[in-house]
Amino acid sequence: MDILDAAKALSAISQESRLKAFRLLVRSGAEGLAAGRIAQALEIPHNTLSTHLSTLVNAGLVNSRRESRSIIYSIDFEGTRALFTFLMEECCEGNPRVCLPVLESLLPRCCDSTKISGAKS
């Protein structure tokens, strides 16, 4: 990921409704959620939500797929991982052990990647 892609991704999640949608999709995992369920959960009108989800898709943080008459949105694990890697890759002037506590604090709360069918190693 280059700096322009990172800026685009960070800009996408810098808006409250988009950040809420992103976090909801992180919790939903690889299966994702239908747009209507997201709108209902976040209490956002469908047309407004559509714009927000489109921004997240264009930023490479969310995927969309059509299933029958529904559009299902899910977290883009590869794009999200690329953003986090970009943010942390030059951690602590080449001393990544300093950043290890940050990563370790996520592990107990994070999903086991072996259970995430959509995750790419």
N, C-alpha and C positions, 0 to 999 in steps of 0.2 A: 504494500500500500504506500502510495506517495503522499506528500503533504496536502495536495489538493483533494485527494479522495478522503483523507482523514478529516479535513476541514468540512467537507460536504456531509460526512457521516455525523460529525459532532454538531453541525448546524441542524441536521435533521432531528436529533434527539434533544436539542436545546429548547424545544417548545413543549409546554406542559402536557398537552393532549397526546402528542407523538411519543413523549417519554413514557406516559402511562400505557399507551398501546404497546410500545416496545417491551416494557416490563411484563405486561400481561402475556405477550407472545413468548417471552423467555420462559415464563412459568408453564405455558402450555406445551412446550417442547416441540419435537419434530412433527407431531400430528397437526399442530396449529389450530386455528379457530375460524369459523365462518365469519364473514364481515358483519352479519347481523348480530351474532353473539358478542362480538367485540363492541359494537355500537351499544348494545343493551348493557353490557357489563360496565362500560365507561360512561353511559348516559350521554352519548354524543350523537347528534343527528347523522343519519346515514350519508348524506351528501358531504357533510363536513368531514366525517371520518374517512370517506373515500379519498379526499384530498390529502389528509394526513398519512394514510397508508401508502398512497402513491409516492409521497416524499420519502418515506422509509424504504420503499422498494428501490427507488432511484438512487438512494444513498448506499445501497448494497447491504442493508441491515435486515431486510425482510424479503421473503419470497412470497409469491402468490401463485395459486393454481386453481383451475376450474374443476369442480366436481359437480356434475349434473348442472343444476341452476345456481349453485353457490360458488362464491370465490372464497377459497380458504387461504388464510395468511399464516405464515409460520416464520420463526426466526431463521435468518440466514446465518448458520453457524460459521461458515467459512468467512463471510464478510465481517461478522462480529469479532471473530478470533483475530482477523487481520487488523481490525481497529485496535483491539487491546494490545496486540503484539507491537503495533506501531507506537502506541503510547508508552510501552514499557521497554522497548528493545535497547535503548541506550541507558538503561537504569544505572544510576549511581556511578557514573564514569567507569563502566566496565566491571563493577563489583555487584553482580546480580544477587549475591547473598543478602545484601541490604534490603532488596525488594522481596525476598522470600516470605517474610511475615505477611505481606499484602496478599500474596498468592495463597499461602496456607490458610489465611482467614476466610478465603472464598471456598475452599474445599469442603468443609463440613456443610455448607449451605448449598453447594452446587450439585447439579445432577451428576451421577456416575456416567461418564461418556460412553461406557460400554452398553448402557441401556438406551442411549439416544440413537435410534435407527438412522436418523438423517445426518448425524455428525460424521464429518470426514476427518480422518486422521492425517 
